[in-house]
Amino acid sequence: MAIVIVVAVLAVVVLASFGAVAVTRRRQRRPQLEPPARRPVSPPAPRRAAPPVARPAPTPAPAPEETLAEAKAEPEVAEREAPPVAPEPEVAEPEVAEPEVAEPEAAEPEVLEAPPRFRDRLGKARTLLATYVSAVLSRPGIEAETWDDLEEALIRADVGVATTAAILDDLRGKAKEEGINSPADLLEALKADLKGSLARADRGLAFEEGAPNVWLFVGVNGVGKTTTIGKVGLREAGRGHTVVMAAADTFRAAAAEQLQLWAQRVGADLVRGAEGGDPGSVVFDAVERAAARGADLVLADTAGRLHTKVNLMEELKKVRRVAERPPARVTEVLLVLDATTGQNGLIQAREFTEAVGVTGVVLTKLDGTAKGGIALAVESDLDLPIKLVGLGESAADLVDFEPDEFVEALFA
């Protein structure tokens, strides 16, 4: 019995010990089960929320200072990557200068083709005269109607009334003196008279060695003045002369551009001024450049507005005075006339001759008109030699005026 009591007491003591230990452990765990609000807020709490936003990787979140430093460094990397794009326009700049390399290709002038024949290009004028020539030849002898036909033919060909009368008076005297009584012989005598009247003039283009020669080209707009300068430059360059072109028609915007194209074809220097600038200064600069480079010729374009304007004629006088200053000399003043204008061209010729002393005539578009007789009128009425004629559009179609070939082409 005593033994049972002792065992029971021991069991109670053991159970009490285990109970005390369990209570102690629960008390030690109790603070961990309390709400976190009772604990002071610690800095690591925000650091747990930051990593998912800044970096999805499972690595520990960096310190706030490191995150800010990395954020500041990222724009700097972008700035260093952008500069290589900026220099691209600089790489394209050398391509803009490439047209300058093409200039030496025009250093040698084009080779002109063989000049055309007058007979091949004066078809319109010959067709007009053919009707009257046939009428004259159809008659058995020289009658009053024969003289009427010849007079009408010459007037319609734009020879002019006064010049026609003088030609026929000489022909009547010759026919009476030589006893000409057949229409065919009369036509041969007429051609001989026309050739004789055209053979007296000196048709060479004046050129003097030792200093730049200035050839001034004058005339109203639309006669082909600028194109004529280009063609003359091509001819002279082919003969071994070095050429400088002066775009002194500063009042027509397209004149300088047109002359520049011809200068490239010729291999010549071009001097041009500002639009609306002083033409005299352009000619002066062209002469200076020709003297500095030892050039032979200065071909000067001039203003081509209406010749009836007094101030324009005074302007041309000034251009000539400037061109005559040493070291240059004016050896030709060429009046460019459009053959299709007929007798109106004579009025222009008189005005320009009085203003600048025209030394010769360039008759353009002779192939495009039936009024080829204007050549006779220019030489007889104005006493000006026709030095060049235009028989077409190409550069080779500007040819020396050959009186015999011209007359034969009209009556062939």
C-alpha positions as CSV (number, residue, x, y, z in Angstrom):
1,M,0.0,0.0,0.0
2,A,2.7,2.4,0.9
3,I,4.4,1.6,-2.4
4,V,1.3,2.5,-4.4
5,I,1.1,5.8,-2.6
6,V,4.8,6.6,-3.3
7,V,4.3,5.8,-7.0
8,A,1.3,8.0,-7.2
9,V,3.1,10.9,-5.6
10,L,6.0,10.5,-8.1
11,A,3.6,10.4,-11.0
12,V,1.9,13.6,-9.8
13,V,5.4,15.3,-9.5
14,V,6.4,14.2,-13.0
15,L,3.1,15.4,-14.5
16,A,3.5,18.7,-12.7
17,S,7.0,19.1,-14.1
18,F,5.9,18.4,-17.7
19,G,3.0,20.8,-17.2
20,A,5.3,23.6,-16.0
21,V,7.6,23.1,-18.9
22,A,4.7,23.3,-21.4
23,V,3.4,26.5,-19.8
24,T,6.9,28.0,-20.0
25,R,7.2,27.2,-23.7
26,R,3.8,28.7,-24.5
27,R,4.8,31.9,-22.7
28,Q,8.0,32.1,-24.7
29,R,6.0,31.7,-28.0
30,R,3.2,34.1,-27.1
31,P,5.1,37.3,-28.2
32,Q,5.5,35.9,-31.7
33,L,1.7,35.4,-32.1
34,E,1.0,39.0,-31.1
35,P,0.2,41.6,-33.9
36,P,3.3,43.2,-35.5
37,A,1.9,46.7,-34.5
38,R,3.2,46.2,-31.0
39,R,6.8,45.9,-32.4
40,P,8.7,49.0,-33.6
41,V,8.7,49.6,-37.4
42,S,12.1,48.5,-38.7
43,P,13.8,49.7,-42.0
44,P,13.9,46.2,-43.5
45,A,10.1,46.2,-43.9
46,P,10.1,48.5,-47.0
47,R,13.1,46.6,-48.5
48,R,10.9,43.5,-48.8
49,A,8.4,45.4,-51.0
50,A,11.0,47.1,-53.2
51,P,12.6,44.1,-54.9
52,P,9.5,43.0,-57.0
53,V,9.2,46.5,-58.4
54,A,12.9,47.3,-59.1
55,R,14.1,43.8,-60.2
56,P,12.0,40.7,-60.7
57,A,15.0,38.5,-60.0
58,P,15.0,36.7,-56.7
59,T,18.2,38.3,-55.6
60,P,18.1,40.5,-52.6
61,A,17.0,44.0,-53.3
62,P,19.9,46.5,-53.4
63,A,20.1,49.4,-51.0
64,P,18.2,52.5,-51.9
65,E,21.4,54.4,-52.6
66,E,22.5,51.7,-55.1
67,T,19.1,51.7,-56.9
68,L,19.2,55.5,-57.3
69,A,22.8,55.4,-58.6
70,E,21.8,52.7,-61.2
71,A,18.8,54.8,-62.3
72,K,21.0,57.8,-62.8
73,A,23.5,55.9,-64.8
74,E,21.0,54.5,-67.3
75,P,20.3,57.9,-69.2
76,E,24.1,58.3,-69.5
77,V,24.4,55.1,-71.4
78,A,21.6,56.2,-73.8
79,E,23.4,59.5,-74.4
80,R,26.6,57.7,-75.3
81,E,24.8,55.5,-77.8
82,A,23.0,58.5,-79.6
83,P,26.1,60.5,-81.0
84,P,27.1,58.0,-83.7
85,V,23.8,58.9,-85.5
86,A,24.5,62.6,-85.7
87,P,27.6,62.6,-88.0
88,E,25.6,61.0,-90.9
89,P,25.1,64.4,-92.8
90,E,28.8,65.0,-92.7
91,V,29.5,61.8,-94.6
92,A,27.2,62.9,-97.4
93,E,28.8,66.3,-97.9
94,P,31.6,65.2,-100.2
95,E,28.9,63.9,-102.7
96,V,27.6,67.5,-103.2
97,A,31.0,68.6,-104.5
98,E,31.1,65.9,-107.2
99,P,29.7,68.1,-110.1
100,E,32.8,70.3,-109.8
101,V,34.9,67.3,-110.8
102,A,33.0,67.1,-114.1
103,E,34.2,70.6,-115.2
104,P,37.6,69.5,-116.6
105,E,35.6,67.2,-119.0
106,A,34.5,70.3,-120.9
107,A,38.0,71.7,-121.2
108,E,38.1,70.6,-124.8
109,P,35.5,72.0,-127.1
110,E,33.2,69.8,-129.2
111,V,34.2,68.9,-132.7
112,L,31.9,70.6,-135.1
113,E,30.3,68.7,-137.9
114,A,30.6,69.7,-141.6
115,P,28.7,72.9,-142.3
116,P,25.5,72.6,-144.3
117,R,25.2,73.9,-147.9
118,F,23.1,77.0,-148.6
119,R,21.2,75.2,-151.2
120,D,20.0,72.6,-148.7
121,R,18.8,75.2,-146.2
122,L,17.2,78.0,-148.3
123,G,14.4,76.0,-149.7
124,K,11.7,78.4,-148.5
125,A,13.3,81.4,-150.2
126,R,14.0,79.5,-153.4
127,T,10.3,78.3,-153.5
128,L,9.1,81.9,-153.4
129,L,11.3,83.0,-156.3
130,A,10.7,79.8,-158.3
131,T,7.3,80.9,-159.4
132,Y,8.6,84.2,-160.8
133,V,11.7,82.6,-162.4
134,S,9.5,80.1,-164.2
135,A,7.2,82.9,-165.4
136,V,10.2,84.9,-166.8
137,L,11.7,81.8,-168.5
138,S,8.4,80.9,-170.1
139,R,8.3,84.1,-172.2
140,P,9.8,84.1,-175.7
141,G,11.8,87.3,-175.0
142,I,12.3,90.2,-172.6
143,E,9.0,92.0,-172.3
144,A,7.5,94.6,-169.9
145,E,5.9,91.7,-167.9
146,T,9.4,90.3,-167.4
147,W,10.5,93.4,-165.6
148,D,7.3,93.4,-163.6
149,D,7.9,89.7,-162.5
150,L,11.4,90.4,-161.5
151,E,10.4,93.5,-159.5
152,E,7.6,91.7,-157.6
153,A,9.9,88.7,-156.9
154,L,12.6,90.9,-155.3
155,I,10.2,93.0,-153.3
156,R,8.4,89.9,-151.9
157,A,11.8,88.4,-151.0
158,D,12.2,91.5,-148.8
159,V,15.0,93.0,-150.8
160,G,13.3,96.4,-150.3
161,V,11.8,98.8,-152.8
162,A,14.8,101.1,-153.0
163,T,17.3,98.3,-153.4
164,T,15.0,96.5,-155.9
165,A,14.8,99.7,-158.0
166,A,18.5,100.2,-158.0
167,I,19.2,96.5,-159.0
168,L,16.7,96.6,-161.9
169,D,18.0,99.9,-163.2
170,D,21.5,98.5,-163.4
171,L,20.2,95.4,-165.0
172,R,18.3,97.3,-167.7
173,G,21.4,99.3,-168.5
174,K,23.5,96.1,-168.7
175,A,21.0,94.3,-170.9
176,K,20.9,97.3,-173.3
177,E,24.6,97.6,-173.4
178,E,25.4,93.9,-173.9
179,G,22.4,93.2,-176.1
180,I,20.8,90.7,-173.8
181,N,17.5,89.6,-175.3
182,S,16.7,86.1,-173.8
183,P,15.1,85.5,-170.4
184,A,17.8,82.9,-169.4
185,D,20.6,85.4,-170.1
186,L,18.8,88.1,-168.3
187,L,18.6,85.9,-165.1
188,E,22.3,85.1,-165.4
189,A,23.0,88.8,-165.6
190,L,20.9,89.4,-162.6
191,K,22.7,86.8,-160.5
192,A,26.0,88.2,-161.6
193,D,24.9,91.7,-160.5
194,L,23.8,90.4,-157.1
195,K,27.1,88.5,-156.6
196,G,29.0,91.6,-157.5
197,S,27.1,93.8,-155.1
198,L,27.8,91.4,-152.2
199,A,31.5,90.7,-153.1
200,R,32.8,94.1,-152.1
201,A,32.6,93.7,-148.3
202,D,35.2,92.3,-146.0
203,R,33.6,89.4,-144.2
204,G,36.4,88.2,-142.0
205,L,36.1,88.5,-138.2
206,A,38.8,90.9,-137.0
207,F,41.3,89.6,-134.6
208,E,44.5,91.2,-133.4
209,E,47.4,89.4,-131.6
210,G,49.0,90.6,-128.4
211,A,46.0,91.5,-126.2
212,P,42.5,90.1,-125.5
213,N,40.1,90.9,-128.3
214,V,36.5,91.8,-127.3
215,W,33.7,91.0,-129.5
216,L,30.4,92.6,-128.4
217,F,27.1,91.1,-129.5
218,V,24.1,93.5,-129.7
219,G,20.5,93.1,-130.8
220,V,17.0,92.9,-129.5
221,N,15.6,90.0,-127.5
222,G,14.5,87.0,-129.3
223,V,16.9,87.2,-132.3
224,G,19.2,84.4,-131.0
225,K,22.0,86.5,-129.7
226,T,23.0,84.3,-126.7
227,T,22.9,81.2,-128.8
228,T,25.0,82.9,-131.5
229,I,27.7,83.7,-128.9
230,G,27.8,80.1,-127.9
231,K,28.2,78.9,-131.5
232,V,30.9,81.6,-132.2
233,G,32.8,80.5,-129.1
234,L,32.7,76.9,-130.2
235,R,34.0,77.9,-133.7
236,E,36.8,80.0,-132.3
237,A,37.8,77.4,-129.7
238,G,38.0,74.8,-132.5
239,R,40.5,77.2,-134.2
240,G,42.8,77.2,-131.1
241,H,41.6,80.4,-129.4
242,T,41.0,80.5,-125.7
243,V,37.7,82.1,-124.9
244,V,36.1,84.0,-122.0
245,M,32.4,84.6,-122.1
246,A,30.8,87.6,-120.3
247,A,27.1,87.3,-119.4
248,A,26.5,91.1,-119.5
249,D,22.8,90.8,-120.2
250,T,22.0,91.0,-116.5
251,F,18.3,92.0,-117.1
252,R,17.3,88.6,-118.5
253,A,17.5,85.9,-115.8
254,A,17.8,83.0,-118.3
255,A,20.6,84.6,-120.3
256,A,23.4,83.8,-117.8
257,E,22.2,80.1,-117.4
258,Q,22.0,79.7,-121.1
259,L,25.5,81.1,-121.7
260,Q,26.8,78.9,-118.9
261,L,25.7,75.8,-120.7
262,W,27.5,77.0,-123.9
263,A,30.6,77.8,-121.8
264,Q,30.7,74.2,-120.6
265,R,30.4,73.0,-124.2
266,V,33.2,75.3,-125.4
267,G,35.5,74.8,-122.4
268,A,35.5,78.5,-121.8
269,D,35.5,80.6,-118.6
270,L,32.2,82.4,-117.8
271,V,32.0,85.7,-115.9
272,R,28.5,86.6,-114.7
273,G,27.1,89.2,-112.3
274,A,24.1,89.6,-110.1
275,E,20.7,89.8,-111.7
276,G,20.0,93.4,-112.5
277,G,23.6,94.4,-111.9
278,D,25.8,96.7,-113.9
279,P,26.7,95.2,-117.3
280,G,29.8,97.3,-117.6
281,S,31.3,95.7,-114.5
282,V,30.7,92.2,-115.9
283,V,32.6,93.1,-119.1
284,F,35.4,94.7,-117.1
285,D,35.8,91.6,-114.9
286,A,35.8,89.4,-118.0
287,V,38.5,91.5,-119.6
288,E,40.6,91.3,-116.4
289,R,40.2,87.5,-116.3
290,A,41.2,87.2,-119.9
291,A,44.3,89.3,-119.4
292,A,45.3,87.4,-116.3
293,R,44.9,84.0,-118.0
294,G,46.2,85.0,-121.4
295,A,42.9,84.4,-123.2
296,D,42.5,85.5,-126.8
297,L,38.8,86.4,-126.9
298,V,36.1,87.9,-124.8
299,L,32.7,87.3,-126.2
300,A,30.3,89.7,-124.4
301,D,26.5,89.3,-124.4
302,T,24.6,92.6,-123.9
303,A,21.1,93.6,-122.9
304,G,18.6,93.1,-125.7
305,R,15.6,95.1,-124.7
306,L,13.8,97.4,-127.1
307,H,16.2,99.5,-129.2
308,T,13.9,102.5,-129.1
309,K,14.7,103.2,-125.4
310,V,17.3,105.9,-125.2
311,N,18.7,104.8,-121.8
312,L,19.4,101.4,-123.2
313,M,21.5,102.7,-126.0
314,E,23.4,104.8,-123.5
315,E,24.0,101.7,-121.5
316,L,25.5,100.0,-124.6
317,K,27.8,102.9,-125.2
318,K,29.0,102.6,-121.6
319,V,29.7,98.9,-122.1
320,R,31.8,99.6,-125.2
321,R,33.8,102.3,-123.4
322,V,34.6,99.8,-120.6
323,A,35.5,97.1,-123.1
324,E,38.0,99.4,-124.9
325,R,40.1,100.1,-121.8
326,P,43.5,98.6,-121.8
327,P,44.7,95.9,-122.0
328,A,41.7,94.8,-124.2
329,R,40.5,96.2,-127.5
330,V,37.1,96.0,-129.2
331,T,37.7,94.5,-132.6
332,E,34.1,93.5,-133.5
333,V,30.6,94.8,-132.7
334,L,28.3,92.2,-134.2
335,L,24.6,93.0,-134.7
336,V,22.5,89.9,-134.5
337,L,19.4,90.1,-136.7
338,D,16.5,87.7,-137.2
339,A,16.0,87.1,-140.9
340,T,12.3,86.5,-140.4
341,T,11.8,90.1,-139.2
342,G,12.4,91.5,-142.7
343,Q,12.6,95.2,-143.1
344,N,12.1,95.8,-139.4
345,G,15.6,94.5,-139.0
346,L,16.9,97.5,-140.9
347,I,15.5,99.9,-138.4
348,Q,17.2,98.0,-135.6
349,A,20.5,98.0,-137.5
350,R,20.4,101.8,-137.9
351,E,19.8,102.4,-134.2
352,F,22.5,100.0,-133.0
353,T,25.0,101.3,-135.5
354,E,24.6,104.9,-134.4
355,A,24.9,103.9,-130.7
356,V,27.9,101.5,-130.7
357,G,29.4,101.4,-134.2
358,V,28.3,98.0,-135.5
359,T,31.1,96.4,-137.6
360,G,29.2,93.4,-139.0
361,V,25.9,91.5,-139.0
362,V,25.0,88.0,-138.0
363,L,21.8,87.0,-139.8
364,T,20.1,84.2,-137.9
365,K,17.2,81.9,-138.9
366,L,17.8,82.3,-142.6
367,D,16.7,78.8,-143.2
368,G,13.2,79.5,-141.7
369,T,12.1,82.3,-143.9
370,A,11.2,83.0,-147.5
371,K,12.6,86.6,-147.1
372,G,16.2,85.8,-147.9
373,G,16.5,89.1,-149.8
374,I,17.0,90.9,-146.4
375,A,20.7,90.0,-146.8
376,L,20.8,92.2,-149.9
377,A,19.0,95.0,-148.2
378,V,21.3,95.0,-145.2
379,E,24.4,95.4,-147.3
380,S,23.1,97.9,-149.8
381,D,21.1,100.1,-147.4
382,L,23.3,100.0,-144.3
383,D,26.7,99.3,-145.9
384,L,27.3,96.6,-143.3
385,P,28.9,93.3,-144.2
386,I,27.0,90.1,-143.3
387,K,29.7,88.0,-141.7
388,L,27.8,85.0,-140.4
389,V,24.5,83.4,-141.1
390,G,22.4,80.8,-139.2
391,L,21.1,77.9,-141.3
392,G,19.8,75.8,-138.5
393,E,19.7,74.9,-134.8
394,S,23.0,73.0,-134.3
395,A,26.3,74.7,-133.6
396,A,27.6,73.7,-137.1
397,D,24.8,75.5,-138.7
398,L,26.3,78.9,-138.0
399,V,28.5,79.5,-141.1
400,D,30.4,82.1,-143.0
401,F,28.3,84.1,-145.4
402,E,29.3,83.1,-149.0
403,P,27.6,85.5,-151.5
404,D,28.1,83.3,-154.6
405,E,26.7,80.2,-152.9
406,F,23.8,82.3,-151.4
407,V,22.7,83.8,-154.8
408,E,22.9,80.4,-156.5
409,A,20.8,78.8,-153.8
410,L,18.1,81.5,-154.3
411,F,17.8,81.0,-158.1
412,A,18.7,77.3,-158.5
